[in-house]
Structures are given as C-alpha cells and as structure tokens.
Amino acid sequence: NGIRDDNRWINLRKATRSENIQNLKKAHKSNKSTGLLGVYLNKKEGSIYSKITINKKVIYLGCFKTAEEAHKIYLTAKRELHPYGTL
C-alpha cells in the first residue's frame, strides 16, 4: 500500500533489491543539486542531465535546459522501464 511503517503480511511482497529500488519516489538525500529523482547537475559543465538504471546498466536520457524538463523525461522512462515502480 506504499505506507512505509505498515508491515502487515498482506502489504508485503517478495522482491529483489533491484525490484525494490524501482519503488523510489524521491531523490536520494545526496542529490542536493536538483532534488529531483533521476535528475543531476554536471557542475563542471553547468548542464542538467537525466539517467535511469535498469539491471545495473545506466541509461543516459539526455541533457536538458531545465531540471523540470529532465524530470519529466525521467518519469516517462521510469513508467515504461520499471515495471515494479509505483509512479
């Protein structure tokens, strides 16, 4: 049901680490540059890019003018490529 502290058996499912990571809804705490899931800032070049990981393989989604545009592309790819995701 997506509630983190609701650990009743009915709400749990067997999942690999890879499948479980697909449930991420927020950016990792270390992503302070954009704060958006799947969106990163290349500080050296000052560009914003998006990437997604599937089966330990990183797929570069492109370079964008805004973080919001990169996030939109990421969400589209996530819905298509992460079958265990909940977005």
Buried (B, 14 or more C-beta within 10 A) or exposed (E): EEEEEEEEEEEEEEEEEEBEEBEBEEBEEEBEBBEBBBBBBEEEEEEBBBBBBEEEEEEEBEEBEEBEBBBBBBBEBBEEBBEEBEE
